[in-house]
Amino acid sequence: MNIVFTFRPPRDIQADLQKKFPNETFSFYKQLDEAQSLLEAEILVTFGSDLTEERIHECESLKWIMVASAGIEEMPLQAIRDRDILVTNARGIHKIPMAEFTLGFMLNHVKRFAELHTLEQSETWNKELPLQELAGKEVAILGTGAIGQEIARLAKAFQMATTGVNKSGRHVEEFDQIFTIHELDSAVRGADFIVSVLPSTPETINLLQQEHFEAMKNTAAFINIGRGDLVSELVLLSAINDEEIAHAYLDVFTVEPLPEAHPFWRHPAITVTPHISSVTKQYVPRAMEIFEHNLRCFIDGGDYANVIDVTKGY
Amino acid sequence: MNIVFTFRPPRDIQADLQKKFPNETFSFYKQLDEAQSLLEAEILVTFGSDLTEERIHECESLKWIMVASAGIEEMPLQAIRDRDILVTNARGIHKIPMAEFTLGFMLNHVKRFAELHTLEQSETWNKELPLQELAGKEVAILGTGAIGQEIARLAKAFQMATTGVNKSGRHVEEFDQIFTIHELDSAVRGADFIVSVLPSTPETINLLQQEHFEAMKNTAAFINIGRGDLVSELVLLSAINDEEIAHAYLDVFTVEPLPEAHPFWRHPAITVTPHISSVTKQYVPRAMEIFEHNLRCFIDGGDYANVIDVTKGY
């Protein structure tokens, strides 16, 4: 079987795969354009942003696309559906780094590490900063999937109250209460932190409106590690400038990289990080664990992990 | 009964105490030198650094000193012991803010928030920073009391391995393994983080020696939120400059405030914070909860919380 990678995992991982599946033919390419054996691929392993409708048509033997990330927004879903190609992704491997990153933002907020860093740079000893605690505070998490749930689990360990927002309002473990996406006002009203881990779908684009920021506490911090198009940048900027909330921690943006001279960069109440919350040395090894499991299923049968419903897009 | 405070809690707390104990006489002073009714005090509530041997002799009716902090190193313990005065402190109220602060340092380390902050200041979008995770890492905690245990509890929530160091080697909940203070080399050898929460006692002064830093991983981070005299500044500076460890996060110092132009301030591998890890808005309310409990015991009998063994000093 021809298995084509459009990225190069570390050599030890390549060797490990070949050893575990000696009867299969693995080809590892730096990028899709260099993949000479692409047209023979029965299985394609990709980060997901290099596929076009044309490529799908060309790869006539293609039966399965393993996306070694979570986002599949850039994939030609219609062409894939027409051909009935199996799509799986690496959903779930992001939850640990992203939840840790979120708790990092939250601790930076209550412990004022950025200000402490500035004091240190000017060699200033100031014990009078009014530090706070996570304990006793409330976090509202938009999105109660694997990532949202992991954030809630850690928040509970810090003795925080956890509110979740999802489509149906169904109960999810680690959340004290759940609201539906239509009850967003009520969900965010009492929260000290509002965290979004939502993907970009027709329902989530511009979901967060001015009225929601008005409903938030003036002391609240908004954290977005999902997708930038959850909220219009103008709405967010107004909310910050009108002091509807105290701070925004943003890892994702409508346009990435965030353009030079964008007002977010230097705003004292906005913290910008370069879409990095899911980055971790454990990324490829964890994605390959899922791939190996699914490859075993592809060969011998069994239940695939992380099958994408191509009609829904997640 | 005359109850003298040598600090002023917020007015609502003062009123609350008077309401709960209507038969007692509370006097609240900004500092000990202004406490006109000091000599009549039967109960003294203090932060602990304002008492001298002479004051103890003067206060002939003094039966109980409530120290609204955890450190009692500056108190005239011999004079207190001679008079058989009860001493209680606010032990335990530090555990939440100090454990949160420690996890904040740890997340800042693996997620490189200081570097991300610097990138932001120069409007630089750089996704290539090699971020790490707490999950799977090991923390060695010197001191397995309330604070150490709370740090270990949170570390376990982050899926870390936890090693504790205490005098006897006795098992303590939340720790995967425990070493005695004489096995420090072995305790720190495999750790990614070495955290000290130890108080200053004859046994802990200069406890951490060059050999221990040599035993640590080169990638390890040392976090000290206990007392600065745990390690000589020269030993620590050498360990950092010789790259025995990767970074030191220091909230406590041999001399505080850390003097101007001290080499720690600007060292790229040392983070300095101003002895602030225990600071929290919840501090006085929590200390008063303990005081109220003990005052009830003083009046009606019962088991005091946080009695200090004055002969041992903790």
Contacts between the chains, C-beta under 8 A, distances in Angstrom:
chain1	res1	chain2	res2	distance
A	96	B	133	5.8
A	96	B	135	5.0
A	96	B	159	7.6
A	97	B	131	6.9
A	97	B	133	5.7
A	100	B	107	6.4
A	100	B	110	7.3
A	100	B	111	6.9
A	100	B	133	5.8
A	100	B	134	5.8
A	100	B	135	7.2
A	100	B	158	6.9
A	101	B	111	5.8
A	101	B	131	7.8
A	103	B	103	7.6
A	103	B	107	6.3
A	104	B	104	7.7
A	104	B	107	3.8
A	104	B	108	6.9
A	104	B	111	4.7
A	104	B	113	6.2
A	107	B	100	6.4
A	107	B	103	6.3
A	107	B	104	3.8
A	107	B	107	5.9
A	108	B	104	6.9
A	108	B	108	7.3
A	108	B	113	6.0
A	110	B	100	7.2
A	111	B	100	6.9
A	111	B	101	5.7
A	111	B	104	4.7
A	113	B	104	6.2
A	113	B	108	6.0
A	113	B	113	6.7
A	114	B	117	5.9
A	116	B	273	5.1
A	116	B	274	7.7
A	116	B	276	7.4
A	117	B	114	5.9
A	117	B	117	6.4
A	117	B	271	7.8
A	119	B	274	7.2
A	120	B	265	6.7
A	120	B	271	6.9
A	120	B	272	5.0
A	120	B	273	7.3
A	123	B	260	6.0
A	123	B	261	7.3
A	123	B	265	4.6
A	123	B	266	7.4
A	125	B	256	7.7
A	125	B	257	3.6
A	125	B	258	6.0
A	125	B	274	4.6
A	126	B	274	5.8
A	127	B	274	4.9
A	127	B	275	6.4
A	127	B	276	5.6
A	127	B	279	7.0
A	129	B	276	6.6
A	129	B	279	7.3
A	130	B	279	7.7
A	130	B	281	6.4
A	131	B	97	6.9
A	131	B	101	7.8
A	131	B	276	6.3
A	131	B	279	4.6
A	131	B	280	5.8
A	131	B	281	7.8
A	132	B	280	6.6
A	132	B	281	5.9
A	133	B	96	5.8
A	133	B	97	5.7
A	133	B	100	5.8
A	133	B	280	5.3
A	133	B	281	7.7
A	133	B	282	6.2
A	134	B	100	5.8
A	135	B	96	5.0
A	135	B	100	7.1
A	135	B	282	7.8
A	136	B	282	7.6
A	153	B	157	7.4
A	154	B	157	6.0
A	154	B	158	7.0
A	157	B	153	7.4
A	157	B	154	5.9
A	157	B	157	3.5
A	158	B	100	6.9
A	158	B	154	7.0
A	159	B	96	7.6
A	256	B	125	7.7
A	257	B	125	3.6
A	258	B	125	6.1
A	260	B	123	6.0
A	261	B	123	7.3
A	265	B	120	6.7
A	265	B	123	4.5
A	266	B	123	7.4
A	271	B	117	7.8
A	271	B	120	6.9
A	272	B	120	5.0
A	273	B	116	5.1
A	273	B	120	7.3
A	274	B	116	7.7
A	274	B	119	7.2
A	274	B	125	4.6
A	274	B	126	5.8
A	274	B	127	4.9
A	275	B	127	6.4
A	276	B	116	7.4
A	276	B	127	5.7
A	276	B	129	6.6
A	276	B	131	6.4
A	279	B	127	7.0
A	279	B	129	7.2
A	279	B	130	7.7
A	279	B	131	4.6
A	280	B	131	5.9
A	280	B	132	6.6
A	280	B	133	5.3
A	281	B	130	6.5
A	281	B	131	7.8
A	281	B	132	5.9
A	281	B	133	7.7
A	282	B	133	6.2
A	282	B	135	7.8
A	282	B	136	7.7
